[in-house]
Amino acid sequence: MPDNATEIEVKQLEPGDKVTGLSLGDAAFTALKTFFQKHAKSYEAQSLARTYVAYDRNGSSRPVAFITIVCSEVETTAEHSLLGEDVPFQYRGYPAVKLARLAVDTRYRKSGVGRALVDIALGVVKTSVCPSVGCRFMVVDSKRQSVNFYEKCGFTMLDTDENRRRDEPVMFIDLHKIET
């Protein structure tokens, strides 16, 4: 874990930015590292995703974490509403932004950088997306081992039997309940 003097800077990914040096450890996270190194810049250039990167500014300027967000929706069944009975909504899919990828270098886990990136993504969506288009939720397909982390960030698991059985259950946060 980095020491208290570590200076982290978060910025949107740009064409010349470094995307190597991220150590994720567990083989379960290989797809995240591959996305970051091989696809994140082209997705950014084609407006398919937005990636925000945390860099260690103490010397190396190497990436220590990243988060990627995309447009999405939360699908529910007719008998399951995310808004409650008092808010009628006639569609099965609720407008959302998806937290598509989040990865933190093994040396920076439990340092708060992952939570900071989630908070930044929520802020971007709440201040830039929500005022411009209909968007009520942020969603994530959480890895089982990350459910606790997302719950601490304010996400709730979609409450269906099918979702609870999934390897990567859908979790959501109501953006109306987030203050910026």
Secondary structure by P-SEA (a helix, b strand, c coil): cccccbbbbbbcccccccccccccccccaaaaaaaaaccaaaaaaaccbbbbbbbccccccccccbbbbbbbbbbbccccccccccccccccccbbbbccbbbbcccccccaaaaaaaaaaaaaaacccccccccccccccccccaaaaaaaaccccccccccccccbbbbbbccccccc
